[in-house]
Amino acid sequence: MSGDGPAQQAMAIHSRCPPMPRLPRLASAGIPMHVIQRGNNRLPCFFDDADRIQYRKIVLELLPEFGVELHAYVLMTNHVHLLATAGEAGAMSRFMQSLGRRYVGYINARHRRTGTLWEGRFKSCLVDSESHLLRCYRYVELNPVRAAIVGTPDEYRWSSYQCNGFGRGDPIVCPHDSYLRFGAEAASRQAAYRVFVAQAVSEEELKEIRAYICQERALGRPRFQAEIAAAHGRQASVRPRGRQPRSDRV
């Protein structure tokens, strides 16, 4: 499967979060983070499969340099989702900055373009590995299905699903302990994960994940949120939802 195609562009499933005051990013060593980076003005950040191959190559080179482990990902036409854990609190930001710079340099040289590629700084939220991490795995890998690009996640080449669901080798993927608890043996673990992903994502779960990453908070149990709030000196749960604009979709 190459790229997203007209269906995704026509449906415009993903739109930007509403502007919010910039706060220090919530980041804690050893706690997974869900990251979204979007092309500027919803324009493509990948123009063909060669671009996706180069992006993955850069990711592979940078992961050990910054002490980051990538658990799940998807490369769409105009944005990326990464679910990763960094060994140091600021390592994920440094990783994304280096990745962004190197990839933009490649894109501008290869496609003879200038100017920005990304829409500002990336969005992120911390994720409770005890309760919500696997839901984010599923959310990330089902992106191409929700965008009506493919019927099932295994049909999409540019995600971690083939690795997590079928054991296909992917050097940029490192399984989280939460994923490994699906089973002691690889085959049974992958089968259980496929069943889990096939349950899809409920509308309420979609809204919850989108709200937390738009507001850049900590997605998880109240106890987890209280610990993050105490560590960072700021609120970790989302503000009351009220009326949600369409622009909060991610």
N, C-alpha and C positions, 0 to 999 in steps of 0.2 A: 504494500500500500504506500503510495507516495503522496504526501501532503494531505491537506484537509479537503480541498475541492469546493465546488460551488455551494453545496448544501450547507456547509458550515458558515460560509460567508453570507448566504442569504438569510439564514436563521438568526445570525448574530447572537448566539447563545450567551457569550460572555461579554460583559461591558464593564466599564471601570467603576471602581469604588468612588463614592462622593469624596470631595476634598475634605481633609481633616487636619487640625493642627499637628505639626510634627512633634512627636514625643520620642524620648529615647527608646530604642528598640528593646523589647523584652527578649533576653537571650541568656540562657543558663547552660553551663557546661554539662554535657551528658543528657540533656533533655531534647527530644526530637523537635524539629521545626518544620512547619509546612510553609514553603516559599512559592510565591507566584511572581514571575517577571514577565511584563507585557511589552509588546512592540508599541512604539509611539503612535498615538492616534489610532490604535487598533490595526495598524498596518503590519505586514508580515515581518517577522524576524528570521524566518527560514524561507528561502526562495526555491529551494530544491533539495533533493536528498543529499547532495554533496555538502550542503550547509549543515544538515543534521549530523552527518558523519563527522564533520570537523568540530561541531559543538561537543559531541560525545568524546572526541579525542582530547579536547582541551579539558573537559571535566575529568577524564581519566588521569591526566597529568597533574591536575591541581588537587584532587582529593587527598592524596597522601601528604602533599606539601602543607596543607592547612589542617590536617588531622580531622577530616570530615568523612563520615560514612553515609553513603546514599542508599536509602532503602526502597524508594519507589519514585518513578518519574514519568512524565509524558511530555513530548515535544509536539505541540500543536503548531499551526501555521503562524499565529501571531502572539503566542505566549507559551510559557513553560511552567510546569508544576514540578517541584522537587520536594521530597520528604526525606530529611537528612538529620543526622546528629553530629554535632561538633564537640570535640574534646575540651575546647576552651570557649568561654562565653562570647568573645568577639570574633571567633574564627569563621563563623558562617558569613558574617558581613565581609570579612577580608577575602574569603573564597569567592563570593558573588562579585565583588568589585574587580578582582583579578580576572575572573571568567568573563565578565561583561566587557572589560577593556580589550582583552585578547580577541574575543569573538567579534567585536565591532571592528577592530583593526583588520581582521580577516575579511569580513563582509564588505567593508568599504574598498579594500584592495581588489577583491575578486569581482565585485559588481560595479566597480568604478563609480562609487557614490561617496557623498560626504554627509556630515551632519549626524545628528543623534539617531540611534536605533531604538533605544529603550525609553519607556515612559517613566521617567523619574526613578526613584529608588524602588527596589523590590518590596512587595508586601510579604508579611510573614506573621505566623502565630506559633507559639509554643503548643505542644500537644502532649497530653497525659498518656504515657505508654501503657498504663494499667487499664484504661477505659476507652480511649478514643483513637489511639494510633492506627489500629487496624481499619477502622472506619475511614480514616484518611487515606490509607493504602487504596481502599476500594474506590473512594471518591476520585482520587488521582487517576487510577487506571481505567475508570469508566468514562473519562472525559470524551474520548472519541465516539463512544456509544451515545452519550447524551447529545452530542453535536450532530448525530445522524450521519457520521462519516462511515461508520462500520456497524454491522449488526451485533457483533460480539467483540470483546476486547482482544481476543487472540488474533483477530484479523488486522489489527493495527501494529505496524512494525516498530514504531518509535515510542515505545513505552516499556516499562519493566514487567508487564504482565506475562510475557512469554517466559521470563525468568522465574518469577514468583509462582506462576500457575502451572508451568510445565517443566521447569528445571533447565531451560535453554541457557547456555552459558552467556553471561553478560558481565564483563569485567568491571563495570562501574557500579554494580549492585552489591550491597552488603546487607544480608538479612538482619533485621532487628530481633532481639530475643522474643518479643511478642509474637512475631511471625513464626519463629522456630517452635513455639509451643503448640502449633497446629499438629505436630506429630514428630515422633522420634526419628522416623525414616523419611527420606526425601520424597519418595513416591506418595506415601500416605499424607504427608504434609501438604504437598502440592494439590492432591485431590481434595483435601479438606478446604484449602484456600480457594479452589475453583468453586466449590459449593458456596462458600461465604460470599464471594464476589457475585455469583449468580443471583443472590438475594437482592441485588441492586441497592440503591440508596433511597430512602424514603424522602418525601418532600420536606418533612420537618428536619431531617438530618442534613439535607442540602442547605436549608436556611441557616441552620446552626453553624455549619462549617463556613459558609460564606460570610456570616456576620462576624465570626471571630477573626477571620483573616482580613476582612475589610477594616475592622477596628483594631487589628493587630494586638489581640489579647492572648489569654492562655486558655486553650480549649481542654476541658477536663472536669473532673469531680470538684466539688466545693473545697475539699481539703487541699487538693493540688493547687487550685486557684489561690487559696489563702497563703500557701507556702510561697508561691511566686510573688504575690502582692507584698508579703513581708520582706522578701529578698530584694525587691526592686523599689519599694516605697511608692507604689502606685497601684491603681485598680487593675485587676487581672481579668475580671469578668466583663461581658459586654454591657453596654448601656441598655436600658429598656428598649425593646424593639419598636413599639408604636407602629406607625405606618411606614412600611418599607418602600422606598423608591425602587424603580427598576434598575437604577444605576448601581445597586449594591451587589449585583450578580458578578461572580468571578468563576 
